[in-house]
Amino acid sequence: MTTDNIQDIRRDYMLESLDVSDLLPDAIEMFNKWFSEAMKSQVADVTAMSLATVDVNLQPTSRIVLLKGVEKGKFIFYTNYESAKGKEIAQNNRVGLCFYWPELERQIRIEGKAVKLDKEANESYFNSRPYESRLGAWASHQSSPVQSREQLEAQYSDMKEEYPDENNVPLPPYWGGYAVKAHRIEFWQGRASRLHDRFQYEWVEGSWKITRLSP
């Protein structure tokens, strides 16, 4: 198959349906329900989510990050605050998250605002990471140009010499987490003939308003 045949790639969605009777009143509880089902179904990279941000020129950008928790109704992820996404969030903290689990023919879209976690939360998670990952946070100046793979590995080796004790790698001042407080969450279940089931939860005056959307 060549790129000329891309338009012919398609499949129908037949696994499940989603009806209003299947929904929970609270969007976060509904997310937790679907996430639990994805875990039980052994979805590959179940925590992977696309994070969309906007730069100073209003250019949207997206990349995959990993969900690290859902705490007090907020979606948690960690990164380098000096990375491209960190700088974009600093000037506009409105973000989009998107999960896609093809094994279940499901998608969840989340819109909200990202706020930095406090130092205590950052240190707690950072210290739980593997030793090598903590060194990598120091070695990599995320999103900045690097001359070669050899330079990157040399920077890693330097950090390993500086912090040889795996129990004593400090938190970099530029590294930490965000909590995304959602104001809109959409649950999408693939259906046959592209007549997908879509339900939107929107936070309105202190409660979730649920609306069925056309596919």
Buried (B, 14 or more C-beta within 10 A) or exposed (E): EEEEEEEEEEEEBEEBEBEEEBBBEBBBEBBEBBBEBBEEEEBEEBBBBBBBBBBEEEEEEBBEBBBBBBEEBBBBBBBBBBBBBBBBBEEBBBBBBBBBBEEBBBBBBBBBBBBBBEEEBBBEBBEEBEEEEBBBBBBBBBBEEEEEEEEBEEBBEEBBEEBEEEEEBEBBEBBBBBBBBBBBBBBBBBBEEEEBBBBBBBBEEEEBEBEEEEE
